[in-house]
Amino acid sequence: MTRTFGPWMRAARLAALATLAVLATGCTNGQLVDAGGERGAGGLAFVLLALFFWIFIGAIFYMDRVRKRRAPEE
């Protein structure tokens, strides 16, 4: 009997592998992007920081929307 996994299981497996890869990079000096400005890395660091903040703010708004939707109406 073969077992098929849905797209959620595949996404969870991919997320676990990505988390493992990120944790494995922590075994280096811990500096993924050098913001020193050599070869344009300062611009990359700024773009990654801005992307992180957009994801963070989006997650906060999404969580607030879910909370409001699940709250009982008055």
C-alpha positions as CSV (number, residue, x, y, z in Angstrom):
1,M,0.0,0.0,0.0
2,T,1.5,3.3,-1.0
3,R,1.1,6.4,1.1
4,T,0.5,9.7,-0.6
5,F,1.2,13.0,1.1
6,G,-0.8,16.1,0.4
7,P,0.7,19.5,-0.5
8,W,0.7,20.5,3.2
9,M,2.9,17.6,4.2
10,R,5.3,18.5,1.3
11,A,5.4,22.1,2.4
12,A,6.0,21.1,6.1
13,R,8.9,18.8,4.9
14,L,10.3,21.6,2.8
15,A,10.0,24.1,5.7
16,A,11.8,21.6,8.0
17,L,14.6,21.2,5.5
18,A,14.9,24.9,5.1
19,T,15.0,25.4,8.9
20,L,17.7,22.8,9.1
21,A,19.7,24.5,6.4
22,V,19.4,27.9,8.3
23,L,20.5,26.3,11.5
24,A,23.4,24.6,9.8
25,T,24.6,28.0,8.6
26,G,24.8,29.1,12.2
27,C,27.9,26.9,12.5
28,T,29.8,29.6,10.5
29,N,30.8,33.0,11.8
30,G,27.0,33.9,11.9
31,Q,27.3,36.7,9.4
32,L,25.2,35.7,6.3
33,V,25.4,39.1,4.6
34,D,28.2,41.6,5.1
35,A,26.9,45.1,5.2
36,G,30.4,46.5,4.9
37,G,29.7,47.7,1.3
38,E,32.1,45.5,-0.6
39,R,30.8,44.4,-4.0
40,G,27.4,45.8,-3.3
41,A,26.7,43.8,-0.1
42,G,25.6,46.9,1.8
43,G,22.6,47.3,-0.6
44,L,21.8,43.6,-0.3
45,A,21.8,43.9,3.5
46,F,19.4,46.9,3.3
47,V,17.1,45.0,0.9
48,L,17.0,41.9,3.1
49,L,16.3,44.1,6.2
50,A,13.5,45.8,4.5
51,L,12.1,42.5,3.3
52,F,12.3,41.1,6.8
53,F,10.3,44.1,8.2
54,W,7.7,43.8,5.5
55,I,7.2,40.1,6.4
56,F,7.1,40.9,10.1
57,I,4.6,43.7,9.7
58,G,2.5,41.6,7.3
59,A,2.4,38.8,9.9
60,I,1.3,41.1,12.6
61,F,-1.6,42.4,10.5
62,Y,-2.6,38.9,9.5
63,M,-2.6,37.6,13.1
64,D,-4.7,40.6,14.1
65,R,-7.2,39.9,11.3
66,V,-7.5,36.2,12.3
67,R,-8.0,37.2,15.9
68,K,-10.7,39.7,15.0
69,R,-12.4,37.2,12.8
70,R,-12.5,34.5,15.5
71,A,-13.7,36.8,18.2
72,P,-17.4,36.6,18.9
73,E,-19.4,39.5,17.5
74,E,-21.0,41.9,19.9
